[in-house]
Amino acid sequence: MSYKSLKWMILCIPTITIGLWEYARHTFLLPYISMELGNVLATVIVFLVTITMMRGLFKKMEETQEKLNEERMVKAALQEREKLARELHDGISQSLFMLSVKLDQLEMAKSDEERNDKLDKLREKVRYVYEDVRQAIGNLQTEPEAADLPWSQSLLTMIEEFKRETGVEVHLQWQLSEDPLSAKEKIELFACLREALMNVQKHAQATKVWLTGRLTGDGFRCELKDNGRGFTEYPYELKGKYGLQMMKDRAGQMGWKLAFLREEGFTVVRIQKGKEETE
């Protein structure tokens, strides 16, 4: 029996029961049952009928509550898995990629002096990865928090590290104040920009990057443009592009628009909060 059926039965049956009782009492039982006894019996009958119906409703409610609890547990597990995947990708995966870059540079060293220099940088990077792993483990046990450094400073530090690691020329036109951004927006926007830069480093073979950010009437607009080789397929259809899918998920959860474009020979990643602006 469905919940809707039970609801209508509870609403209708007591009324029908009292109506039938009153009809039977006045038609057949009035000579045998006093008015006072009839009123008491009417109350008892309605109570018994209602309790009988309520038992079915309570059982249905308990079953529904159990299903809701199971769904909450599954949802919580999926959220934890998603959080773990993001932590692994944002921190450990990208750090391991940087280690592979350092190893390639070490193999290409032409002199002992250059080799020792590359080896020192590799050791430094290993220590950084170690701290990154510890930080990722800590992040999995707590809610996301804003970085200790000012957000704009963290962004500049990330760009400087990108320039140092890749040698790519970066043109920065950043007019997006962090004051209007919530702590959650800062975390998610920083992660999206970091992933976009990492994709340039891994795949674009670019020599120049332009990063712009500014406030708009009802939000903000950020763009990362590079002069690399671009993409020949729709980015989300490429296999193994977990970072791009995570960018899409982050933007979707925040209500932002995320676009990958090819404009005049340049690859553009655009993140937009609010309405699209006319050029």
C-alpha positions in Angstrom: 0.0 0.0 0.0 1.4 3.4 -1.0 1.9 6.4 1.3 -0.7 8.4 -0.7 -3.3 5.6 -0.2 -2.7 5.4 3.5 -3.0 9.2 3.8 -6.4 9.2 2.1 -7.6 6.2 4.1 -6.7 8.0 7.4 -8.6 11.1 6.2 -11.7 9.2 5.0 -12.2 6.1 7.1 -12.8 7.7 10.5 -15.4 10.0 8.9 -17.0 7.1 7.1 -16.8 5.0 10.3 -18.5 7.6 12.5 -21.2 8.1 9.8 -22.0 4.4 9.6 -22.0 4.1 13.4 -24.4 7.0 13.8 -26.7 5.6 11.1 -26.7 2.1 12.6 -27.3 3.5 16.1 -30.2 5.7 15.2 -31.7 3.2 12.8 -31.3 -0.1 14.7 -29.7 0.3 18.1 -31.4 3.4 19.6 -33.9 1.3 21.6 -31.1 -0.7 23.1 -28.2 1.8 23.7 -28.5 5.0 25.6 -27.2 8.3 24.2 -24.4 8.5 26.7 -23.2 4.9 25.9 -23.6 5.5 22.2 -21.3 8.5 22.4 -18.7 6.5 24.3 -18.8 3.7 21.8 -18.5 6.1 18.9 -15.3 7.5 20.4 -13.9 4.0 21.0 -14.7 2.7 17.6 -13.2 5.8 15.8 -10.1 5.4 18.0 -9.6 1.7 17.2 -10.1 2.2 13.5 -7.7 5.2 13.4 -5.0 3.3 15.4 -5.4 0.4 13.0 -4.8 2.7 10.0 -2.0 4.6 11.7 0.0 1.4 12.3 0.3 1.0 8.5 1.3 4.6 8.1 3.9 4.4 10.8 5.4 1.3 9.2 5.5 3.1 5.8 7.1 6.1 7.4 9.8 3.9 9.1 10.5 2.2 5.7 10.8 5.6 4.1 13.1 6.9 6.8 15.4 3.8 6.4 15.6 4.5 2.6 16.5 8.1 3.2 19.2 7.2 5.7 20.7 4.7 3.2 20.6 7.4 0.5 22.3 9.9 2.8 25.1 7.3 3.6 25.7 6.6 -0.1 25.7 10.4 -0.9 28.2 11.0 2.0 30.4 8.2 0.7 30.4 9.7 -2.8 31.2 13.1 -1.5 34.1 11.8 0.4 35.4 10.0 -2.7 35.0 13.1 -4.8 36.9 15.1 -2.1 39.7 12.5 -2.0 39.9 12.6 -5.9 40.2 16.3 -5.9 42.9 16.3 -3.2 44.9 13.7 -5.0 44.6 15.5 -8.3 45.1 19.1 -7.0 48.1 18.2 -4.9 49.8 14.9 -5.3 49.1 14.2 -9.0 50.4 17.6 -10.0 53.4 17.3 -7.7 54.3 14.0 -9.2 54.1 15.4 -12.6 56.6 18.1 -11.6 58.9 15.5 -10.2 58.8 13.7 -13.6 59.7 17.0 -15.3 62.7 17.4 -12.9 63.9 13.9 -13.6 63.8 14.6 -17.3 65.8 17.8 -16.8 68.3 15.8 -14.7 68.8 13.3 -17.5 69.4 16.1 -20.0 72.1 17.7 -17.8 75.3 18.1 -19.8 77.8 18.8 -17.0 78.4 17.7 -13.5 77.7 21.2 -12.2 74.4 21.4 -14.1 73.6 17.8 -12.9 74.3 18.7 -9.2 72.1 21.8 -9.6 69.3 19.8 -11.1 69.7 17.2 -8.3 69.4 19.9 -5.6 66.3 21.2 -7.2 64.9 17.6 -7.4 65.6 17.1 -3.7 63.8 20.3 -2.9 60.8 19.2 -5.0 60.7 15.9 -3.2 60.5 17.7 0.1 57.8 19.8 -1.3 55.8 16.7 -2.4 56.2 15.3 1.0 54.7 18.4 2.6 52.0 18.4 0.0 51.0 14.8 0.8 50.9 15.7 4.5 48.8 18.7 3.7 46.4 16.6 1.6 45.9 14.1 4.4 45.1 17.0 6.7 42.7 18.5 4.3 40.8 15.2 4.0 40.2 15.4 7.8 38.9 19.0 7.9 36.7 21.3 6.0 38.4 23.4 3.3 39.8 26.7 4.6 41.3 29.8 3.0 45.0 29.8 2.7 47.1 31.6 5.4 48.6 33.9 2.7 46.4 36.5 1.2 44.6 35.0 -1.8 46.1 37.4 -4.3 49.6 36.7 -3.0 49.0 32.9 -3.4 47.9 33.5 -7.0 51.1 35.5 -7.7 53.2 32.8 -6.1 51.6 30.1 -8.2 52.3 32.2 -11.4 55.9 32.8 -10.4 56.4 29.1 -9.8 54.8 28.3 -13.2 57.2 30.8 -14.9 60.2 29.3 -13.1 59.3 25.7 -14.0 58.3 26.3 -17.6 60.1 29.4 -18.8 56.8 30.5 -20.4 56.3 34.2 -20.7 53.2 35.3 -18.6 51.3 38.5 -19.2 49.2 39.3 -16.1 46.3 41.8 -16.2 44.6 41.1 -12.9 42.1 43.6 -11.7 39.9 41.2 -9.8 39.8 42.2 -6.1 39.5 39.4 -3.7 37.2 41.4 -1.3 33.9 40.5 -3.1 34.8 36.8 -3.2 33.7 34.4 -0.6 36.2 31.9 0.9 34.6 29.1 -1.1 34.9 31.1 -4.3 38.6 31.8 -3.7 39.3 28.1 -3.1 37.5 27.0 -6.2 38.7 29.7 -8.5 42.3 29.2 -7.4 42.0 25.5 -8.1 40.5 26.1 -11.6 43.3 28.5 -12.5 45.9 26.1 -11.2 44.5 23.3 -13.3 44.4 25.6 -16.4 48.1 26.5 -15.9 49.0 22.9 -15.4 47.3 21.9 -18.6 49.3 24.6 -20.5 52.5 23.2 -19.0 51.6 19.5 -19.8 50.0 19.8 -23.2 50.0 23.2 -24.9 53.7 23.6 -25.8 53.0 27.4 -25.4 55.6 30.2 -25.2 53.2 32.9 -23.9 50.3 33.0 -21.6 47.9 35.8 -20.8 46.0 35.8 -17.5 43.2 38.4 -17.0 40.7 38.8 -14.2 38.2 41.6 -13.5 34.9 42.3 -11.8 31.7 42.6 -13.8 28.4 44.0 -12.9 27.1 41.0 -11.1 30.2 38.8 -10.7 33.6 38.4 -12.3 35.3 37.1 -15.5 38.7 35.3 -15.7 40.5 34.2 -18.8 43.7 32.2 -19.4 44.9 32.4 -23.0 47.9 30.7 -24.5 49.6 30.5 -27.9 50.0 26.8 -27.8 48.8 24.0 -30.1 45.3 24.0 -28.8 42.9 21.1 -29.0 41.4 19.2 -31.9 38.5 17.5 -30.0 36.0 18.8 -27.4 38.0 18.8 -24.2 35.5 16.9 -22.0 35.5 14.0 -24.6 39.2 13.3 -24.3 39.9 10.2 -22.2 41.9 10.6 -19.0 41.2 14.4 -18.6 40.1 14.2 -15.0 41.4 17.7 -14.3 39.2 19.2 -17.0 36.2 17.3 -15.7 36.9 18.5 -12.1 37.1 22.1 -13.4 33.7 21.6 -15.0 32.3 20.2 -11.8 33.8 23.0 -9.6 32.4 25.6 -11.9 29.0 23.9 -12.1 28.7 23.6 -8.3 29.5 27.3 -7.9 27.1 28.3 -10.7 29.8 29.6 -12.9 30.1 29.3 -16.7 33.3 27.5 -18.0 34.2 27.6 -21.6 37.2 26.3 -23.7 37.6 28.3 -26.9 39.9 28.7 -29.9 40.0 32.4 -30.8 42.3 33.8 -33.5 44.8 30.9 -33.1 44.8 31.1 -29.3 43.4 28.7 -26.7 41.2 30.4 -24.2 39.8 29.1 -20.9 37.1 31.4 -19.6 35.4 31.4 -16.2 32.5 33.6 -15.8 30.3 34.4 -12.8 27.1 36.3 -13.7 25.7 37.2 -17.0 27.8 37.1 -20.2 29.0 40.5 -21.3 28.9 41.8 -24.8 32.2 42.7 -26.2 
